[in-house]
Amino acid sequence: MSRSYFTEEQKLVKTNFPKWTFDDCYTIREILYDKGYFINCVSRIACDGKYHDAWQVQREDIPQLIEQLFRQRLVVEVQAEGSYNAAIIFGYDYAAETIIDAVSRFQKNKEGKL
């Protein structure tokens, strides 16, 4: 009993995430929504075991989104999630401005499902 118990503030998890601000996530989401994609900005653990910014997307949109990211030379990881969803994880911690610039150049969703 030589050490005291943690205080409530010490119990809080301290992370430097999300690196993208709420406004950045809103901008990304709105641009992609206008192009026919429905995404949510989230944080996910990548293969390096660290948290990174990510998108939660519908699985049926994965091929088109990966193609668009490939054309913009952005490296991502893809992880399956439940209920017909998947996560696109940005393991290289791209700045929000880089992602906003890239999604602005995406082509519209060919399926047109929204």
N, C-alpha and C positions, 0 to 999 in steps of 0.2 A: 504494500500500500504506500509505496514511496512516491508514486506519481498521482497527480490529481486527474479526475475525469475530464474529458473534453467538454468545452463549453458549446453552446448551440452554434455559435459562429465558427468554431473550429470544425464542427461536423459538416458544414456546408462544403460542397464540392466546388473547387475553384478551377475553372478552365478558361482558356483564352479562345473559346468558341462560343458562338459562331463567329468566324472571321468576316463573313458577309453580314452586313447590318440588315435590319428589317426592311429598310427602304430599298437596299440592293436586291433582296429576295423578292420584294413586291415588284420591282421593275423587271426582273428576269421573268417572273411568273406572268406578268401582263404581256410582255413581248411574245412569249411562247403561246399564251392563250390566244392572242390575236392571229398567230400562225397555225392554230389548230391543235396545239398540244396542251394537255393538262398536267401540270407538275406541282409539287410541293417542295420547298427548300427545307432540308433536314440535315442532321449530322449523323454520320455513320462511321463505324470502325473499318478501316481499310486493311489490307493484308499486312501492313507494317504494325498493326495493333494500336494505332493512334486515331483519334477522331479527326474527320475531315468533312468539309461541306459536301453535300450530296443533293440529288434530286430524287424524289419518289415519284415514279411515273407508272403509267399503265403498261403492262407487258406487251400489248399489241403495238405500242409506239416505239419499242426498243430498237427494232431494225432501222427505222427512219432516223431516230435521234442519234444512234451510233454513227450512221452514215454522215449526218450533218456535223457531228463532233469530229469525225475523221477528216472531213474536208477542211475543217478549221485547225487541224493539227493539234487537237486537245487530247491528252491521254487520260483515260478514265478506267475505272473498274466497274463491273456490273455484278449485282448481287440479287438473287431471287428473294422476294418477300411474299407474304401470304396474300390471299384475296386478289389474285390477278395483278399484283403490283411487282415492281422491281426498283432497285436503287441504282442510280448512276453516281458513283463516288469519284470525286475529284481529288485523288491522292497526292497530286503535286501542289495543292494549295494555291490554285490560281487566284489572282486578285479579282474582285467583283467586276472591276472595269473591263478586264480581259473577257470575262464570261458575257457581260452585257454587250460588248462589241461583237463577240462571236455570234450570240443568238440573234442579234439584229440582222445578220447575214444569212440566217437559216432560211431554207425554202419552206413553203407552206406544207402542211400535212397532206399527203396525197390521198389518204383515206377520207379526210374531211369529217371525221367522227368527233363530234363534241356535243 
